[in-house]
Amino acid sequence: MKVNLRKSKNMTGRTLIPFLVLSFGLTWGIAAVLILFADQITAIFGEIDLGNPLIILAIYSPCFAGLFLVWFHYGLEGLGSFFKRLTLWRAPVKWWLFLILGIPAVVYLSAALKGTIGDPLPFSPWYQVLPALALALFLGPIEEFGWRGVALPILQRRFAPFWAGLFLGIIAAAWHIPAFLIGGMPQSSWNVAPYFLGIIAIYVILTPFFNASKGSLLIAVLYHFQMMNPIFPDAQPYDNIIWIGVAVVVVFLNRRTMFQRGEGATEVLMSGEEDAPAEARYPQTEVGMSKV
């Protein structure tokens, strides 16, 4: 059953403009406040780290932007349909094996190259890992309600999955720039270039997995969680370098669908509950982009 569009017309490519304005505006605006008024913010909210409420708000910005736009276009009924995508879990076994075993394998290989594979867990006593896991699950992965919830499906209406994932990776890498400028953030001590290239790579890698699951938000959230799992040893920047190689392999193995427009998940709401927008019905071209 299709959702009654009582609030507005369907999302289109133009919806990306307010999505990006809201996501970047809120995150970069908060970052500017944190940089210019660090002492005052620390006095009010505590140390500037991942537990600071303003940092959490900045990280949640893509989620807030995505949910607001879903509500604006489809109302509360549309939000309910959107969240149903958290129930999608079916995907080829090879992808689940990659999620559960492949990602840790890459991280531990990278840590071995860095020489940190034998480092003890930075949690004492050991049960402190539990709140760290909870924070990792409910912090960065919540971004996926914006990135994979709204942005990627809309991009895949006009571009082939490879280009959509690549463009979204570049956008997300740029969105992370303030993290390098704010003291107390993990990125402030990392190398910029490998990190940016790594983000683009892992966004490209997730794209065929996301499409194979018919646009599952659950898989996107779990994938993001695995990429920042606090149990894993520090592997920067070697992991980012290896992810680039993994992305090349994944694109090659999925080349039939990655470069073919119309092979990606394009619905923002639960499959079958959203009218197909006109832009998703454009004729396909060889490179997977609409004709102009």
Beta strands, then each sheet from edge to edge (+ up, - down):
end
